[in-house]
Amino acid sequence: MNTEIIPEVNRWNQEFWDSLGEIWGVYPTKPVYMIITKDNFGPEMGFTSPYSNYFEVMVNLRYPLSETRGIIAHELMHVFQFSWMEKYGRTMPLWIMEGLATWYGGKMGYYPSSLGYNPFLFQSVDPLKYENYPNSDLKLEEYYAEVYALFTSIDKKVNLQSALPGILQNVKNGQTWEEAFSKVLGENFDMFYSNWRKEIFIYTLLGLIGIWGIWISLPAFLISVFLVNFLRSPRAEVDNIDENEIEKLEKLYGKEYWKDGDKDIDEKDHSDGRTE
């Protein structure tokens, strides 16, 4: 790692430590060892491993540094999630673990995630149905993109940073995660999630149709322009010519020429230069 960014990384860590402590109401009681490396981890971009006596955090060094900052925020969110679960004896579904981490990473830095334009892949990857990570890089990347988009949508509606302490308190009091999110959303979470998936599916489908529509309509437009010009009547080519010019042309080619637009001029009997 470039040693010049170490002071900056330390400032980031302190900033996230304070912010996450306020959100979760707990702090890790075990040391946190962070390794920032140029190794590429694929769609994950980093790892957090909770061992019995310490946490190990692996971060992929990426540029611009705002992307590295987002990954660090993401992984420290996991550290606090594990610490909260250990303290209160609660479990957390995978979609909430990664949804909160991707949201926080995007909030505190730059998180390179997009749903893209593949509605069929979106339809096949439903984050709430996964207990473990998808087993292919393509589906894993889609999984991260979806939970990031989902929690970004929740954040726009309720301001997650201020709502999360209340959600955590309700879960500690015995509510399910879905019930706790329903309370802050002001509507049934399953209904919110279902409507959200329908809206995103339509959005991605329209995006796909738009892209293919451009590729299909452009050749069709060019072909139509060619045909219009190729089949256009010779009379149409002189619509804007004044009457004197038209009289001259009719004297040269004959008045019947305009009624037979497909007849070649060379077939006219004017080879000797005489007019009819």
Phi, psi and omega in degrees: 000143176295117184295341181293338182267356181302313178301323179293318178298320179297320177295318178301313182301318180294319179298313181290324179301313180293316181297314182290328176298320178293322181291312189269340180073011177220161174232148178301136179262000179245153178300149177243116179257121183249130177240122178253120187227159177278356178300138180267122182262007180079213183300333183291318180069354179180168180220148170232122182244117179271105176265172186296327184246356182194166172252138173246125181243124177250129183233132176279120177289119183227154177240143003295160185297340177299334177287318175298319178300318179296321179294318179298315178300318178302310184289325177291330173301319178297320179302314181288326176298311178299320181296318179294317180295321179295320183290319187255001177065034179251156174253165182220124179300154182301321184294331177282319177307306185280329177297313178294321182291317179292320177299313182293321177298319178289329180288320185268346180207210177251125179246110185284087183219138178209144177287342178069206184230039179243088182294335182285323174292319177301316181295328184275345180248103179250103187307324183291346182265000182259121171272331177236167182296145174304149187266012174229147182299322182296312180289327179294318178297319177295321179302310180299318180298320183289314181292328176296313179296321180298310184286335172293321177294319177298317181298321179296330183274323189234355187060085187302322184299323179273335183275335187299318177304321178292322177298314181297321180296319179294323177293319177298329181278359174115355178287153172285165179297321179296319179294319181294320178289326178300320183296316182283331179284336182078017177202162180300128184298319180300322178292317177301315182294318180297315179295321179298316180295323178296316181296317180292322179297316179297319180299312181291325178294316178296324177296318178295316179297321180298316180295311180293327179298321178296314182293328181278318185287329181297309176299321180297321178295316181296320178296318181295321177297318179298315182294320179298316180288324183289322185264000184296138180294140177304329179299323181295335182285345182241020181302329185265005179280142182288170188297323180299318179293320179298318179299320179296317180294321180291326175294325181285315187253348183096145183294331181287349182302321184291338179277350182232072186295340182272354183281131183286139180300326183295342180278350179290150181272076178224025184294334181266006177084000181275147175261155179278000000 
